[in-house]
Amino acid sequence: MGIEIRPIQPEDIPSVVECIQLAFADDPYHQWAFDTRPGKFNKERNFASLKAKCEWGMRNALFYVATDADQPDGPVLGVSMWMRPRTADDKQTWAEWLDDYILWFKQGWNLVRFQGRGGLNTNRYWIWKREQAIAQAEIWTDPNGYYFCNIVTVRPGIQGKGIGRRLFEVVTARADEEGRKCYLESSKEEPNIAIYEKMGFRLARKMVCEDNGDICDLFCMVRDPQPLS
């Protein structure tokens, strides 16, 4: 298997969404934020929401897919989406504002079209966003900004082949060249923390999201720029 890491293309989106849905089915945050009981979780609704986010990410993020170079028509094997660093002086551009509005409109249309949020617990979503804002305000102290790994995942059944590392390195190498830090949040303590530590990340803070005694922990990790070899 020859792994190729390349920027996402529009035709990749259905396979990208499928990869994300499969990989995150047992994710602790997904289990906490969504009602996954039969008849409650709408996979089609979730697909439409992720599709809209992918379309937004193509224009506003560093968005990569891993594919098998020997099977150009095969499924996407892994996905990573990174938010670009924003310095203390950077302001949102009009183009970014417009894309945010378009995403908001698409998600609003999905809400109407599917007559609901497909099982998303909006109260828990906003609990997470509040705790995330608090954690990032404490951790993000570098005025040069951080490369934020918004998502990284590998299709179930093919982990352990170095695909995830390649999806990290395409951006961490860039961060090292620029002398910038990277940041991620993981909802799995094991084995993820040990894996990320091998790639230069360190645990900076545990984020605790709690709703009526039901808790989801997320682990905030930072990677300092590494010396260039």
C-alpha positions, 0 to 999 in steps of 0.5 A: 500500500503506497500512502499518498497525502494530498489536499482534499478535493470536492469529489473526496467529500462523501468518502471523507464523511464516511471515514469520519463517521466510521472512526468516531462512532465509538468516540467518547465525545460523540457518545456524550454529545449525541443521543446514539440510541436507535431512532434518535441518531440520524446518520443521514442528518449527521452526514449532511452536517459533516458535508457542509463542514467539509465544504467550509474546511476546503476554503478555510483550513488545511485539509488533507486526505490519505489515499492508497496511491495504488487504488486511485478510486479507492476510499479515503483512508484518513483525514486531517483538518487543521486551522491555520494559526492566527496571530494576535493582530490577525482579524477575520477577513470578509471572505472568512466572514462570508464563508462562516455565514454560508456554513451557518445557512447550510446548517440551518437548512439542514435543521429544517430539511431533517426536522431536527439536529439528528440526535445532537444534544445542543446543551452539551455542544454549548457546554463543550464550546464554553469549556473549550474557550476557557481552555484555549484562553489559558493555553494559547499564550503564544502571540504567533498563534497555533496550528489547531488540529481540528480533526484527524482520523484513520479509517477503522481496520487500517490503523497502525500503518503510519497513516495518522503520523503522515497526516500530522507530519504534513502540518507539523513539519510546516509548523517547525519551519515557521517556529510555531506551536501546534494544538489538539484536543483528544477525547481518548486518554488511551492510547491517544496521549502516548501516541501524540507524545511520541510526535512531540505533543505534551499534555497541557490541560484536561478539559472537563465537560459535565452535564447532570453528572455525565462527564466527558473529558478532553485532553488538551495537548501542545507541541512546541516547534522542533529543531530542523534536522 
